[in-house]
Amino acid sequence: MTSAVKFHADGDAGALPARLRPAGIHAPKVLGQAAGPFDVPAATDNGTSLREALVTGLLVIYPTVATVVAIIAGLFLASANGT
């Protein structure tokens, strides 16, 4: 089957040349549009607050302390059986 579009051997398709963006430039976004359910919301805070630092510390420190206490309790119970 033949095609209705002619192909030129020199690569010129007769249309405007493709305009590509440089890699470092992002596509412009519409300002004022609310973020969708899968979009990352714009950063509105000025940094880490004390509350976030305390919660992060608690999430890191509590499991560590609980593990050490469980190991010490296990060793104490293992030695308490009298053998």
GISUL-V850199 format. One record per residue. N is the residue number from 1. RES is the residue in one small letter. PSI is psi as a letter, one per 30 degrees, with the letter a starting at -180 (* if undefined). OMEGA is omega in whole degrees, 0 to 359 (NA if undefined). Layout:
N;RES;PSI;OMEGA + N;RES;PSI;OMEGA
//
This chain:
1;m;k;181 + 2;t;l;180 + 3;s;k;179 + 4;a;f;181 + 5;v;k;178 + 6;k;k;178 + 7;f;k;179 + 8;h;k;183 + 9;a;f;182 + 10;d;f;175 + 11;g;f;180 + 12;d;j;181 + 13;a;f;179 + 14;g;f;180 + 15;a;l;177 + 16;l;k;179 + 17;p;k;180 + 18;a;k;178 + 19;r;j;181 + 20;l;k;176 + 21;r;k;171 + 22;p;l;185 + 23;a;f;185 + 24;g;f;184 + 25;i;k;180 + 26;h;l;178 + 27;a;k;180 + 28;p;k;179 + 29;k;l;177 + 30;v;k;180 + 31;l;k;178 + 32;g;f;179 + 33;q;k;181 + 34;a;k;179 + 35;a;k;178 + 36;g;a;184 + 37;p;f;181 + 38;f;g;179 + 39;d;l;176 + 40;v;k;180 + 41;p;l;180 + 42;a;k;180 + 43;a;k;180 + 44;t;f;182 + 45;d;l;183 + 46;n;g;180 + 47;g;a;181 + 48;t;k;178 + 49;s;l;179 + 50;l;e;180 + 51;r;e;180 + 52;e;e;179 + 53;a;e;179 + 54;l;e;179 + 55;v;e;178 + 56;t;e;177 + 57;g;e;179 + 58;l;e;180 + 59;l;f;179 + 60;v;e;187 + 61;i;e;185 + 62;y;e;179 + 63;p;e;179 + 64;t;e;179 + 65;v;e;180 + 66;a;e;178 + 67;t;e;180 + 68;v;e;179 + 69;v;e;179 + 70;a;e;178 + 71;i;e;180 + 72;i;e;178 + 73;a;e;178 + 74;g;e;178 + 75;l;e;179 + 76;f;e;180 + 77;l;e;179 + 78;a;e;179 + 79;s;f;183 + 80;a;f;184 + 81;n;f;173 + 82;g;g;179 + 83;t;*;NA
//
